[in-house]
Amino acid sequence: EAAVTQSPRSKVAVTGGKVTLSCHQTNNHDYMYWYRQDTGHGLRLIHYSYVADSTEKGDIPDGYKASRPSQENFSLILELASLSQTAVYFCASSLWGGDEQYFGPGTRLTVL
Amino acid sequence: GQQVKQSSPSLTVQEGGILILNCDYENDMFDYFAWYKKYPDNSPTLLISVRSNVDKREDGRFTVFLNKSGKHFSLHITASQPEDTAVYLCAAGATQGTGSKLSFGKGAKLTVSP
């Protein structure tokens, strides 16, 4: 059974609209991450969290917010979606910062 | 700037051959180094990792070498197989203390031809 799940798996959004991507993990991990994947850029870290009710900025946080209401759940919020945010988004979890990361299946977001 | 730089974005090797993927990093504090494998339309999975207290780790056909003085680590794949065809992502991070995270390279697409 998948330990990191993401919803939705794909989404089409309009420019300027609000988008919320959700991630749920059953690994009992403290660390959770949001990455975006673009061709030629690999995985870039947007936000991450190592404890509930607290989030940290990653390498490319502009235009994104994150929310960690519980150990199991981590959301990525695009308040005003833009064309440049079209990408595949991966959520991941790990027991601690220097440990193996377990990735969700990804969410393909298209902003029109 | 990019903290982990991965060279050779695309490589082709014949089945049975040996392949070397390279990664350079900038941060002296990095003490954890990993290689992830990603198939198209799938999520990345950990292939092999090593901590800075060793300079080599082997797991079957896969070996990671770490050169701390040169801020460089590499993945060697022997006896390449068609199922090795994938994108390989290197990652590194400073893992001490809370709030640590990994930086990923841009990925290298490997094709193993029959």
Backbone of each chain as ProteinMPNN parsed JSONL, in Angstrom:
{"seq_chain_A": "EAAVTQSPRSKVAVTGGKVTLSCHQTNNHDYMYWYRQDTGHGLRLIHYSYVADSTEKGDIPDGYKASRPSQENFSLILELASLSQTAVYFCASSLWGGDEQYFGPGTRLTVL", "coords_chain_A": {"N_chain_A": [[0.854, -1.197, 0.0], [0.564, 2.192, -0.897], [2.672, 4.572, 0.633], [3.035, 7.282, 0.55], [0.829, 9.507, -0.616], [-0.73, 11.524, -3.12], [-2.928, 14.183, -3.975], [-4.796, 16.295, -6.162], [-4.121, 13.887, -8.825], [-3.744, 14.94, -11.263], [-4.242, 18.209, -12.605], [-5.952, 20.94, -14.053], [-5.662, 24.329, -14.128], [-6.737, 27.769, -13.992], [-5.114, 30.795, -14.945], [-4.293, 32.937, -12.296], [-6.021, 31.777, -10.551], [-6.712, 29.885, -7.527], [-4.851, 27.185, -6.261], [-4.662, 24.101, -4.633], [-2.557, 21.626, -3.577], [-2.419, 18.393, -2.269], [-0.882, 16.261, 0.175], [-0.331, 13.144, 1.673], [1.006, 11.07, 4.167], [1.832, 7.851, 5.424], [4.001, 6.948, 6.73], [4.889, 7.675, 9.177], [6.757, 9.689, 9.348], [8.803, 12.496, 10.187], [9.732, 14.519, 8.5], [8.685, 16.303, 5.646], [8.314, 17.132, 2.186], [8.023, 19.377, -0.606], [8.485, 19.295, -4.026], [9.201, 20.579, -7.323], [9.205, 19.44, -10.655], [10.796, 20.114, -13.6], [11.539, 19.981, -17.038], [14.939, 19.714, -17.667], [15.654, 20.848, -15.269], [15.647, 19.129, -13.154], [14.843, 18.122, -9.829], [13.448, 20.544, -7.819], [13.423, 22.1, -4.699], [10.635, 23.335, -3.0], [9.1, 23.957, -0.612], [9.503, 22.765, 2.768], [9.071, 20.687, 5.688], [9.611, 19.918, 9.095], [8.251, 19.457, 11.331], [4.97, 19.328, 12.668], [2.697, 22.03, 12.038], [4.59, 23.845, 11.292], [6.591, 25.271, 8.753], [9.214, 25.383, 6.279], [11.132, 27.44, 4.071], [12.146, 26.4, 0.867], [14.323, 26.098, -1.908], [13.09, 27.449, -4.021], [10.753, 29.188, -3.189], [9.043, 31.281, -3.918], [5.83, 32.432, -4.761], [4.504, 30.303, -3.792], [2.837, 28.734, -1.042], [2.916, 26.84, 2.0], [1.471, 24.286, 4.067], [1.326, 22.548, 7.116], [-0.61, 20.808, 8.772], [-0.695, 18.538, 10.332], [1.267, 15.655, 11.325], [0.96, 13.83, 9.288], [-0.005, 15.153, 7.027], [0.572, 17.445, 4.368], [0.373, 20.357, 2.63], [0.478, 22.129, -0.48], [0.149, 25.366, -1.62], [-1.005, 27.434, -4.132], [-1.635, 30.603, -4.422], [-2.201, 32.495, -6.412], [-2.266, 31.268, -9.294], [0.137, 30.869, -11.908], [1.273, 30.845, -15.348], [3.888, 29.961, -15.433], [4.028, 28.142, -13.425], [3.234, 25.717, -14.272], [3.92, 22.374, -14.13], [5.3, 19.239, -12.922], [4.552, 18.134, -9.734], [6.063, 16.883, -6.869], [5.619, 15.24, -3.815], [7.305, 14.333, -0.824], [8.558, 12.222, 1.841], [10.549, 11.804, 4.795], [12.364, 10.11, 7.393], [14.239, 11.574, 8.859], [16.266, 14.507, 8.182], [18.558, 13.624, 6.858], [18.051, 11.229, 5.628], [16.672, 8.497, 3.642], [14.432, 9.57, 1.141], [11.014, 9.229, 0.519], [8.943, 9.189, -2.161], [5.868, 10.584, -3.377], [3.386, 9.838, -5.96], [3.261, 11.98, -7.666], [1.911, 15.066, -9.005], [0.453, 16.325, -11.815], [0.368, 19.497, -12.908], [-1.295, 21.842, -14.821], [-1.36, 25.067, -15.905], [-3.442, 27.319, -17.378]], "CA_chain_A": [[0.0, 0.0, 0.0], [1.368, 3.393, -1.059], [2.866, 5.251, 1.892], [2.913, 8.711, 0.27], [-0.174, 9.717, -1.646], [-0.941, 12.918, -3.503], [-4.173, 14.458, -4.673], [-5.18, 15.373, -7.226], [-3.013, 13.368, -9.62], [-3.56, 15.936, -12.313], [-5.172, 19.33, -12.463], [-5.859, 22.078, -14.951], [-6.083, 25.525, -13.419], [-6.69, 29.0, -14.779], [-4.205, 31.812, -14.438], [-4.886, 33.776, -11.27], [-6.839, 30.981, -9.651], [-6.057, 29.266, -6.374], [-4.661, 25.742, -6.389], [-4.136, 23.429, -3.447], [-2.11, 20.249, -3.779], [-2.382, 17.733, -0.962], [0.002, 15.118, 0.337], [-0.604, 12.386, 2.89], [1.95, 9.966, 4.329], [1.575, 6.917, 6.523], [5.316, 6.445, 7.128], [5.231, 8.188, 10.507], [7.959, 10.491, 9.17], [8.71, 13.889, 10.624], [10.062, 15.439, 7.419], [7.935, 16.239, 4.39], [8.881, 18.056, 1.206], [7.376, 19.609, -1.894], [9.4, 19.583, -5.124], [8.657, 20.637, -8.662], [10.076, 18.884, -11.671], [10.694, 20.693, -14.919], [12.561, 19.475, -17.958], [16.2, 20.448, -17.606], [15.908, 21.405, -13.936], [15.639, 18.109, -12.125], [13.909, 18.372, -8.742], [13.758, 21.751, -7.062], [12.691, 22.115, -3.446], [9.8, 24.518, -2.846], [8.948, 24.102, 0.835], [9.586, 21.523, 3.495], [8.634, 20.8, 7.076], [10.124, 18.833, 9.936], [7.364, 19.286, 12.476], [3.622, 19.84, 12.376], [2.409, 23.443, 12.275], [5.753, 24.655, 10.947], [7.128, 25.001, 7.426], [10.453, 26.079, 5.945], [11.297, 27.74, 2.663], [13.17, 25.667, 0.146], [15.147, 26.873, -2.838], [12.258, 28.265, -4.918], [9.456, 29.311, -2.515], [8.22, 32.402, -4.369], [4.591, 32.072, -5.443], [3.945, 29.115, -3.148], [2.747, 28.637, 0.404], [2.786, 25.461, 2.451], [0.762, 24.107, 5.336], [1.529, 21.215, 7.709], [-1.533, 20.781, 9.912], [-0.466, 17.338, 11.143], [2.452, 14.944, 10.858], [0.644, 13.061, 8.098], [-0.498, 15.944, 5.903], [1.377, 18.592, 3.961], [-0.261, 20.932, 1.446], [1.142, 23.205, -1.233], [-0.895, 26.293, -2.033], [-0.695, 28.462, -5.113], [-2.716, 31.57, -4.237], [-2.49, 33.082, -7.723], [-1.521, 30.412, -10.212], [0.675, 31.508, -13.114], [1.673, 29.914, -16.408], [5.214, 29.418, -15.118], [3.904, 27.108, -12.405], [2.94, 24.45, -14.922], [5.017, 21.462, -13.82], [4.923, 18.078, -12.116], [4.89, 18.383, -8.338], [6.26, 15.677, -6.07], [5.715, 15.299, -2.363], [8.154, 13.261, -0.301], [8.724, 12.216, 3.291], [11.712, 11.079, 5.299], [12.373, 10.013, 8.849], [14.955, 12.769, 9.257], [16.759, 15.235, 7.02], [19.621, 12.922, 6.156], [17.609, 9.857, 5.398], [16.025, 8.247, 2.362], [13.157, 10.23, 0.917], [10.013, 8.415, -0.159], [8.18, 10.124, -2.977], [4.533, 10.286, -3.856], [3.315, 9.572, -7.406], [3.345, 13.217, -8.442], [0.713, 15.753, -9.505], [0.728, 17.114, -13.024], [-0.415, 20.735, -12.889], [-1.252, 22.67, -16.024], [-1.998, 26.364, -15.707], [-3.777, 27.886, -18.696]], "C_chain_A": [[0.888, 1.245, 0.0], [1.44, 4.162, 0.242], [2.784, 6.765, 1.747], [1.933, 8.864, -0.884], [-0.365, 11.201, -1.887], [-2.303, 13.054, -4.176], [-4.257, 15.945, -4.995], [-3.949, 14.836, -7.955], [-2.733, 14.262, -10.83], [-4.611, 17.011, -12.148], [-4.888, 20.367, -13.531], [-6.432, 23.276, -14.215], [-5.992, 26.739, -14.343], [-5.733, 29.987, -14.122], [-4.926, 32.719, -13.448], [-5.756, 33.027, -10.278], [-6.025, 30.404, -8.508], [-6.015, 27.757, -6.559], [-4.103, 25.197, -5.085], [-3.803, 21.987, -3.807], [-1.921, 19.612, -2.408], [-1.481, 16.512, -0.984], [-0.284, 14.469, 1.686], [0.387, 11.242, 2.988], [1.608, 9.141, 5.563], [2.876, 6.297, 7.023], [5.682, 6.815, 8.557], [6.545, 8.986, 10.466], [7.743, 11.916, 9.646], [8.887, 14.873, 9.459], [9.168, 15.204, 6.207], [8.401, 17.368, 3.477], [7.926, 18.237, 0.042], [8.45, 20.017, -2.903], [8.588, 19.848, -6.398], [9.707, 20.105, -9.631], [9.77, 19.57, -12.998], [11.812, 20.115, -15.77], [13.799, 20.35, -17.878], [16.537, 21.018, -16.247], [15.948, 20.351, -12.85], [14.552, 18.394, -11.102], [14.351, 19.615, -7.979], [12.833, 21.847, -5.854], [11.938, 23.426, -3.256], [9.645, 24.874, -1.361], [9.156, 22.741, 1.485], [9.21, 21.772, 4.952], [9.218, 19.645, 7.873], [9.323, 18.666, 11.224], [6.014, 19.885, 12.117], [3.504, 21.296, 12.806], [3.612, 24.346, 12.022], [6.244, 24.276, 9.558], [8.378, 25.839, 7.204], [10.498, 26.351, 4.443], [12.403, 26.883, 2.077], [13.945, 26.592, -0.764], [14.346, 27.798, -3.748], [10.871, 28.483, -4.308], [8.518, 30.38, -3.077], [7.01, 31.914, -5.152], [3.909, 30.864, -4.835], [3.865, 29.327, -1.637], [2.598, 27.17, 0.755], [2.091, 25.427, 3.792], [0.965, 22.683, 5.824], [0.653, 21.131, 8.957], [-1.336, 19.587, 10.839], [0.779, 16.645, 10.608], [2.191, 14.285, 9.508], [0.363, 13.9, 6.859], [0.335, 17.192, 5.644], [0.791, 19.105, 2.658], [0.611, 22.006, 0.829], [0.061, 24.077, -1.835], [-0.331, 27.317, -3.001], [-1.843, 29.457, -5.059], [-3.163, 32.171, -5.567], [-1.669, 32.31, -8.746], [-1.071, 31.186, -11.454], [1.137, 30.437, -14.095], [2.988, 29.217, -16.068], [5.165, 28.321, -14.05], [3.395, 25.779, -12.963], [4.141, 23.53, -14.748], [4.427, 20.192, -13.205], [5.42, 18.328, -10.703], [4.963, 17.058, -7.583], [6.302, 16.041, -4.594], [6.599, 14.138, -1.915], [8.181, 13.335, 1.215], [10.001, 11.483, 3.643], [11.676, 11.1, 6.816], [13.103, 11.202, 9.463], [15.621, 13.355, 8.025], [17.818, 14.503, 6.234], [19.278, 11.495, 5.825], [16.955, 9.723, 4.031], [14.682, 8.963, 2.293], [12.254, 9.306, 0.112], [9.053, 9.367, -0.866], [6.77, 9.626, -3.258], [4.533, 10.149, -5.37], [3.382, 10.816, -8.271], [1.977, 13.754, -8.839], [1.115, 16.583, -10.707], [-0.214, 18.302, -13.041], [-0.198, 21.5, -14.186], [-2.024, 23.945, -15.749], [-2.203, 26.998, -17.072], [-4.126, 29.363, -18.588]], "O_chain_A": [[1.834, 1.349, 0.781], [0.42, 4.39, 0.893], [2.494, 7.462, 2.719], [2.19, 8.4, -1.995], [-0.189, 12.025, -0.989], [-2.763, 12.141, -4.861], [-3.835, 16.774, -4.188], [-2.839, 15.307, -7.709], [-1.613, 14.315, -11.337], [-5.704, 16.777, -11.633], [-3.735, 20.636, -13.869], [-7.565, 23.233, -13.735], [-5.267, 26.731, -15.338], [-5.571, 30.003, -12.902], [-6.022, 33.209, -13.719], [-6.181, 33.593, -9.271], [-4.795, 30.436, -8.527], [-6.999, 27.133, -6.956], [-3.181, 25.77, -4.506], [-4.655, 21.233, -4.277], [-1.341, 20.213, -1.503], [-1.336, 15.83, -1.999], [-0.456, 15.148, 2.698], [0.598, 10.518, 2.015], [1.164, 9.658, 6.588], [2.861, 5.245, 7.663], [6.677, 6.324, 9.09], [7.333, 8.964, 11.411], [6.651, 12.471, 9.527], [8.264, 15.934, 9.439], [8.928, 14.068, 5.799], [8.827, 18.424, 3.943], [7.119, 17.356, -0.258], [9.218, 20.951, -2.673], [7.448, 19.402, -6.531], [10.91, 20.292, -9.453], [8.626, 19.596, -13.451], [12.894, 19.803, -15.272], [13.721, 21.572, -18.006], [17.6, 21.614, -16.078], [16.265, 20.675, -11.706], [13.466, 18.853, -11.455], [15.5, 19.713, -7.549], [11.617, 21.694, -5.974], [12.528, 24.503, -3.34], [10.021, 25.963, -0.928], [9.008, 21.702, 0.843], [9.052, 22.914, 5.385], [9.308, 18.523, 7.375], [9.659, 17.856, 12.087], [5.936, 20.843, 11.348], [4.111, 21.735, 13.782], [3.644, 25.484, 12.488], [6.307, 23.094, 9.221], [8.578, 26.866, 7.852], [9.964, 25.579, 3.646], [13.446, 26.668, 2.693], [14.193, 27.748, -0.42], [14.862, 28.82, -4.2], [9.889, 28.0, -4.871], [7.33, 30.39, -2.755], [7.127, 31.103, -6.071], [2.852, 30.444, -5.304], [4.704, 30.001, -1.038], [2.204, 26.356, -0.081], [2.113, 26.395, 4.552], [0.803, 21.727, 5.066], [1.128, 21.358, 10.07], [-1.759, 19.618, 11.995], [1.288, 17.012, 9.549], [3.094, 14.19, 8.677], [0.484, 13.398, 5.742], [0.744, 17.896, 6.568], [0.719, 18.362, 1.679], [1.373, 22.692, 1.511], [-0.849, 23.573, -2.493], [0.674, 27.973, -2.732], [-2.918, 29.186, -5.595], [-4.358, 32.336, -5.813], [-0.522, 32.655, -9.028], [-1.794, 32.035, -11.976], [1.361, 29.284, -13.726], [3.178, 28.04, -16.374], [6.167, 27.649, -13.807], [3.155, 24.834, -12.212], [5.249, 23.863, -15.166], [3.219, 20.088, -12.998], [6.578, 18.693, -10.501], [4.054, 16.231, -7.65], [6.934, 17.016, -4.188], [6.631, 13.089, -2.558], [7.87, 14.37, 1.804], [10.476, 10.641, 2.881], [11.06, 11.965, 7.438], [12.654, 11.771, 10.458], [15.554, 12.772, 6.943], [17.963, 14.745, 5.036], [20.163, 10.642, 5.755], [16.713, 10.718, 3.348], [13.905, 8.963, 3.247], [12.687, 8.682, -0.856], [8.437, 10.232, -0.244], [6.517, 8.426, -3.362], [5.573, 10.325, -6.004], [3.545, 10.715, -9.487], [1.015, 13.0, -8.989], [2.001, 17.433, -10.627], [-1.428, 18.149, -13.17], [0.934, 21.768, -14.589], [-3.204, 23.904, -15.4], [-1.251, 27.19, -17.828], [-4.432, 30.0, -19.596]]}, "seq_chain_B": "GQQVKQSSPSLTVQEGGILILNCDYENDMFDYFAWYKKYPDNSPTLLISVRSNVDKREDGRFTVFLNKSGKHFSLHITASQPEDTAVYLCAAGATQGTGSKLSFGKGAKLTVSP", "coords_chain_B": {"N_chain_B": [[22.43, 29.807, -6.125], [23.002, 26.77, -7.96], [23.55, 24.015, -5.96], [24.308, 21.442, -6.332], [25.747, 19.934, -8.987], [25.218, 18.268, -11.951], [26.787, 16.494, -14.419], [26.847, 15.703, -17.971], [24.051, 15.347, -19.294], [22.774, 13.447, -20.835], [23.199, 10.077, -21.677], [24.388, 7.205, -23.427], [24.733, 3.716, -23.393], [26.003, 0.52, -24.245], [24.354, -2.603, -23.78], [25.533, -4.526, -21.106], [27.76, -3.01, -20.738], [29.926, -0.637, -18.965], [29.121, 2.117, -16.923], [29.543, 5.493, -15.949], [28.366, 7.959, -13.852], [28.461, 11.375, -12.976], [28.786, 13.811, -10.342], [29.015, 17.03, -8.919], [29.564, 19.028, -6.022], [29.036, 21.947, -3.937], [28.946, 22.741, -1.269], [30.758, 22.573, 1.642], [29.786, 21.463, 3.937], [28.179, 19.348, 3.345], [27.252, 16.022, 3.987], [26.016, 13.77, 3.242], [25.239, 11.687, 0.567], [23.59, 10.795, -2.371], [22.066, 8.675, -4.85], [19.323, 8.741, -6.964], [16.829, 6.989, -8.799], [14.781, 7.348, -11.641], [12.008, 6.435, -13.451], [10.216, 7.211, -16.509], [7.281, 9.096, -15.963], [7.049, 8.164, -13.431], [7.768, 8.177, -9.883], [10.764, 9.333, -8.191], [13.121, 6.967, -6.843], [15.191, 5.782, -4.202], [18.426, 4.733, -5.034], [21.083, 4.226, -4.218], [23.126, 5.192, -1.44], [25.516, 7.174, 0.44], [27.431, 8.036, 3.294], [29.541, 10.653, 4.595], [31.621, 9.536, 6.012], [32.724, 7.4, 4.781], [34.328, 6.434, 1.686], [33.383, 4.984, -0.345], [30.771, 2.905, -1.524], [29.209, -0.133, -2.143], [26.69, -1.85, -3.934], [25.63, -4.536, -5.215], [25.478, -4.272, -8.655], [25.933, -1.622, -8.56], [27.889, 1.12, -7.558], [28.896, 3.703, -5.436], [31.148, 6.346, -5.398], [32.984, 8.546, -3.374], [34.586, 11.609, -3.337], [35.798, 13.641, -1.267], [37.631, 15.757, -0.976], [37.726, 16.744, -3.52], [35.145, 17.497, -3.834], [33.215, 15.836, -5.089], [31.186, 13.233, -6.359], [30.369, 9.988, -7.588], [28.534, 7.626, -9.609], [28.854, 4.308, -10.384], [27.94, 1.96, -12.737], [27.852, -1.346, -13.464], [27.844, -4.012, -15.908], [25.6, -3.2, -17.54], [22.062, -3.094, -17.996], [19.03, -3.357, -19.959], [16.881, -2.528, -18.341], [18.035, -0.622, -16.787], [17.745, 1.711, -18.058], [16.798, 4.936, -17.579], [16.199, 7.991, -15.735], [18.752, 9.409, -13.824], [19.268, 10.836, -10.734], [21.379, 12.824, -8.856], [21.977, 13.574, -5.407], [22.589, 15.618, -2.558], [23.366, 16.56, 0.821], [23.535, 18.455, 3.902], [23.324, 16.991, 6.868], [23.221, 17.344, 9.584], [21.668, 18.304, 12.595], [18.449, 19.927, 13.052], [16.033, 20.527, 10.464], [17.43, 19.937, 8.156], [18.105, 19.287, 4.656], [17.923, 18.0, 1.275], [19.761, 18.685, -1.739], [19.147, 18.461, -5.144], [20.574, 17.269, -8.212], [20.295, 18.09, -11.767], [19.684, 15.853, -13.161], [20.413, 12.929, -15.143], [19.919, 11.415, -18.19], [19.865, 8.1, -18.901], [20.409, 5.703, -21.375], [20.25, 2.369, -22.153], [21.349, 0.405, -24.632], [20.364, -2.464, -26.543]], "CA_chain_B": [[22.97, 29.011, -7.196], [22.806, 25.333, -7.84], [24.527, 23.458, -5.038], [24.714, 20.128, -6.825], [25.802, 20.021, -10.443], [25.308, 16.959, -12.558], [27.268, 16.633, -15.789], [26.37, 14.729, -18.963], [22.603, 15.181, -19.128], [22.247, 12.311, -21.584], [24.248, 9.091, -21.951], [23.962, 5.926, -23.99], [25.722, 2.659, -23.204], [25.528, -0.77, -24.742], [24.049, -3.61, -22.765], [26.731, -5.199, -20.622], [28.846, -2.054, -20.568], [30.108, 0.066, -17.691], [28.719, 3.514, -17.026], [29.876, 6.347, -14.81], [27.646, 9.224, -13.76], [29.22, 12.26, -12.099], [28.097, 14.912, -9.667], [29.871, 17.912, -8.136], [28.821, 19.83, -5.062], [29.757, 23.151, -3.518], [28.882, 22.989, 0.169], [31.673, 21.759, 2.447], [29.056, 20.847, 5.051], [27.439, 18.177, 2.887], [27.792, 14.782, 4.535], [25.166, 12.669, 2.792], [25.258, 11.719, -0.891], [22.676, 9.746, -2.819], [21.622, 8.588, -6.241], [17.954, 8.303, -7.14], [16.5, 6.521, -10.148], [13.418, 7.74, -11.979], [11.462, 6.032, -14.736], [9.242, 8.182, -17.01], [5.951, 9.124, -15.357], [7.101, 7.553, -12.099], [8.448, 9.002, -8.897], [12.135, 8.892, -7.908], [13.347, 6.029, -5.742], [16.593, 5.747, -3.814], [19.2, 3.633, -5.595], [22.201, 3.957, -3.313], [23.563, 6.406, -0.759], [26.732, 7.022, 1.246], [27.708, 9.15, 4.2], [30.888, 11.175, 4.352], [32.651, 8.822, 6.772], [33.307, 6.399, 3.89], [34.513, 6.998, 0.348], [32.869, 4.042, -1.345], [29.772, 1.941, -1.08], [28.837, -0.996, -3.252], [25.456, -2.607, -3.779], [25.439, -5.269, -6.455], [26.115, -3.658, -9.825], [26.006, -0.171, -8.345], [28.876, 1.586, -6.586], [29.056, 5.157, -5.344], [32.457, 6.785, -4.941], [32.959, 9.906, -2.85], [35.869, 12.311, -3.286], [35.458, 14.826, -0.473], [38.545, 16.87, -1.245], [37.35, 17.283, -4.811], [33.71, 17.785, -3.797], [32.733, 15.101, -6.25], [30.805, 11.844, -6.155], [30.0, 9.355, -8.846], [27.826, 6.341, -9.598], [29.338, 3.367, -11.385], [27.016, 0.867, -13.011], [28.497, -2.385, -14.265], [26.949, -4.975, -16.576], [24.369, -2.445, -17.793], [20.916, -3.854, -18.503], [17.992, -2.462, -20.517], [16.047, -1.954, -17.278], [18.747, 0.516, -16.197], [17.333, 2.902, -18.792], [16.038, 5.778, -16.648], [16.881, 9.226, -15.355], [19.451, 9.265, -12.55], [19.393, 12.115, -10.046], [22.242, 12.825, -7.683], [21.484, 14.444, -4.339], [23.522, 15.776, -1.455], [22.851, 17.438, 1.854], [24.15, 18.536, 5.232], [22.244, 16.345, 7.611], [23.309, 17.548, 11.025], [20.728, 19.246, 13.157], [17.099, 19.921, 12.505], [15.818, 21.356, 9.283], [18.314, 19.619, 7.032], [17.41, 18.943, 3.43], [18.779, 17.588, 0.169], [19.761, 19.406, -3.002], [19.218, 17.499, -6.241], [21.082, 17.679, -9.503], [19.278, 18.218, -12.805], [19.369, 14.531, -13.688], [21.086, 12.442, -16.341], [19.104, 10.381, -18.823], [20.672, 6.978, -19.357], [19.771, 4.727, -22.263], [21.038, 1.155, -22.361], [20.899, -0.173, -25.9], [20.621, -3.903, -26.612]], "C_chain_B": [[22.777, 27.524, -6.934], [23.91, 24.728, -7.0], [25.048, 22.106, -5.481], [24.628, 20.169, -8.349], [26.075, 18.656, -11.041], [25.704, 17.137, -14.017], [26.62, 15.579, -16.672], [24.883, 14.45, -18.832], [22.025, 13.984, -19.86], [23.39, 11.372, -21.956], [23.641, 7.843, -22.546], [25.084, 4.919, -23.801], [25.139, 1.369, -23.759], [25.288, -1.721, -23.589], [25.321, -4.371, -22.4], [27.88, -4.262, -20.324], [28.877, -1.438, -19.175], [29.794, 1.545, -17.902], [29.117, 4.255, -15.767], [29.097, 7.646, -14.911], [28.332, 10.082, -12.694], [28.385, 13.39, -11.525], [29.111, 15.713, -8.862], [29.017, 18.732, -7.182], [29.689, 20.961, -4.548], [29.904, 23.278, -2.003], [29.773, 22.03, 0.952], [30.957, 21.003, 3.562], [28.279, 19.591, 4.629], [28.081, 16.905, 3.414], [26.964, 13.564, 4.13], [25.025, 12.79, 1.281], [24.467, 10.529, -1.408], [22.453, 9.807, -4.32], [20.212, 8.027, -6.257], [17.751, 7.921, -8.601], [15.048, 6.869, -10.428], [13.072, 7.242, -13.377], [10.462, 7.091, -15.19], [7.88, 8.008, -16.35], [5.898, 8.363, -14.035], [7.814, 8.498, -11.142], [9.857, 8.477, -8.651], [12.172, 7.901, -6.75], [14.846, 5.974, -5.463], [17.269, 4.514, -4.395], [20.319, 3.235, -4.634], [22.62, 5.271, -2.659], [24.814, 6.11, 0.067], [26.888, 8.243, 2.137], [29.188, 9.488, 4.125], [31.975, 10.454, 5.141], [33.262, 7.67, 5.973], [33.468, 7.019, 2.521], [34.013, 6.076, -0.753], [31.802, 3.173, -0.706], [29.276, 1.168, -2.29], [27.556, -1.743, -2.919], [25.175, -3.301, -5.107], [26.202, -4.625, -7.596], [26.374, -2.171, -9.659], [27.016, 0.167, -7.245], [28.903, 3.097, -6.608], [30.431, 5.439, -4.749], [32.357, 8.23, -4.503], [34.384, 10.451, -2.767], [35.628, 13.633, -2.585], [36.372, 16.004, -0.778], [38.21, 17.533, -2.575], [35.897, 17.677, -4.912], [33.017, 17.12, -4.989], [32.289, 13.713, -5.81], [30.259, 11.281, -7.457], [29.275, 8.036, -8.592], [28.387, 5.494, -10.726], [28.322, 2.234, -11.518], [27.747, -0.133, -13.898], [27.449, -3.307, -14.873], [25.586, -4.346, -16.841], [23.295, -3.326, -18.428], [19.864, -2.898, -19.04], [17.119, -1.824, -19.432], [16.755, -0.845, -16.504], [18.4, 1.819, -16.919], [16.37, 3.714, -17.936], [16.768, 7.106, -16.525], [17.488, 9.02, -13.969], [19.705, 10.652, -11.961], [20.367, 11.972, -8.885], [21.682, 13.819, -6.67], [22.511, 14.488, -3.227], [22.927, 16.723, -0.435], [23.694, 17.418, 3.106], [23.093, 18.104, 6.223], [22.297, 16.56, 9.108], [22.291, 18.57, 11.483], [19.362, 19.165, 12.502], [17.034, 20.792, 11.258], [16.724, 21.055, 8.121], [17.513, 19.15, 5.827], [18.422, 18.542, 2.379], [18.676, 18.577, -0.985], [19.97, 18.373, -4.1], [19.893, 18.121, -7.46], [19.972, 17.667, -10.54], [18.899, 16.871, -13.415], [20.142, 14.208, -14.955], [20.256, 11.299, -16.908], [20.018, 9.311, -19.39], [19.842, 6.058, -20.234], [20.722, 3.564, -22.44], [20.494, 0.477, -23.608], [21.27, -1.65, -25.968], [21.831, -4.216, -27.504]], "O_chain_B": [[22.434, 27.1, -5.83], [25.089, 24.911, -7.301], [26.117, 21.675, -5.047], [23.563, 20.409, -8.917], [27.039, 17.98, -10.68], [25.033, 17.849, -14.765], [25.933, 14.679, -16.188], [24.498, 13.406, -18.306], [20.916, 13.544, -19.555], [24.417, 11.804, -22.479], [22.517, 7.466, -22.214], [26.252, 5.235, -24.024], [23.926, 1.161, -23.739], [25.946, -1.644, -22.552], [26.081, -4.8, -23.269], [28.874, -4.67, -19.722], [28.005, -1.671, -18.338], [30.154, 2.137, -18.92], [29.04, 3.719, -14.661], [29.157, 8.346, -15.922], [28.734, 9.58, -11.645], [27.42, 13.857, -12.132], [29.972, 15.137, -8.197], [27.882, 19.087, -7.5], [30.911, 20.945, -4.696], [30.875, 23.855, -1.515], [29.564, 20.817, 0.925], [31.475, 20.009, 4.071], [27.778, 18.859, 5.483], [29.293, 16.72, 3.309], [27.192, 12.459, 4.623], [24.725, 13.868, 0.768], [24.645, 9.401, -0.948], [22.628, 10.844, -4.96], [19.93, 6.99, -5.657], [18.4, 8.449, -9.504], [14.185, 6.708, -9.564], [13.741, 7.574, -14.355], [9.907, 7.803, -14.354], [7.393, 6.887, -16.202], [4.824, 7.968, -13.58], [8.394, 9.501, -11.561], [10.121, 7.296, -8.878], [11.378, 7.977, -5.813], [15.664, 6.103, -6.374], [16.766, 3.397, -4.272], [20.475, 2.065, -4.286], [22.482, 6.338, -3.258], [25.129, 4.955, 0.354], [26.513, 9.352, 1.758], [29.99, 8.689, 3.642], [33.156, 10.745, 4.948], [34.209, 7.032, 6.432], [32.823, 8.021, 2.214], [34.195, 6.348, -1.94], [31.896, 2.766, 0.451], [28.964, 1.748, -3.329], [27.353, -2.205, -1.796], [24.561, -2.726, -6.005], [27.418, -4.45, -7.523], [26.97, -1.538, -10.53], [27.0, -0.415, -6.16], [28.931, 3.707, -7.677], [30.824, 4.854, -3.74], [31.725, 9.048, -5.171], [35.27, 9.819, -2.192], [35.293, 14.631, -3.224], [35.909, 17.143, -0.829], [38.388, 18.741, -2.736], [35.452, 18.143, -5.961], [32.33, 17.769, -5.778], [32.944, 13.086, -4.978], [29.755, 12.013, -8.309], [29.386, 7.427, -7.528], [28.394, 5.912, -11.884], [27.906, 1.634, -10.527], [28.209, 0.225, -14.982], [26.311, -3.37, -14.407], [24.553, -4.875, -16.431], [23.576, -4.178, -19.271], [19.81, -1.743, -18.619], [16.667, -0.691, -19.596], [16.143, -0.197, -15.656], [18.729, 2.905, -16.44], [15.275, 3.259, -17.607], [17.817, 7.315, -17.133], [16.827, 8.522, -13.057], [20.284, 11.522, -12.611], [20.2, 11.101, -8.031], [21.002, 14.779, -7.031], [23.22, 13.512, -2.984], [22.1, 17.574, -0.761], [24.466, 16.489, 3.343], [22.079, 18.781, 6.394], [21.477, 15.998, 9.835], [22.081, 19.587, 10.823], [19.153, 18.435, 11.534], [17.869, 21.67, 11.04], [16.789, 21.842, 7.177], [16.385, 18.675, 5.963], [19.626, 18.717, 2.561], [17.645, 19.219, -1.184], [20.852, 17.519, -4.006], [19.797, 19.324, -7.703], [18.842, 17.282, -10.242], [17.891, 16.772, -14.114], [20.481, 15.096, -15.737], [19.929, 10.342, -16.206], [20.846, 9.586, -20.259], [18.723, 5.683, -19.885], [21.873, 3.751, -22.835], [19.346, 0.034, -23.647], [22.342, -2.051, -25.515], [22.187, -5.382, -27.673]]}, "name": "protein", "num_of_chains": 2, "seq": "EAAVTQSPRSKVAVTGGKVTLSCHQTNNHDYMYWYRQDTGHGLRLIHYSYVADSTEKGDIPDGYKASRPSQENFSLILELASLSQTAVYFCASSLWGGDEQYFGPGTRLTVLGQQVKQSSPSLTVQEGGILILNCDYENDMFDYFAWYKKYPDNSPTLLISVRSNVDKREDGRFTVFLNKSGKHFSLHITASQPEDTAVYLCAAGATQGTGSKLSFGKGAKLTVSP"}
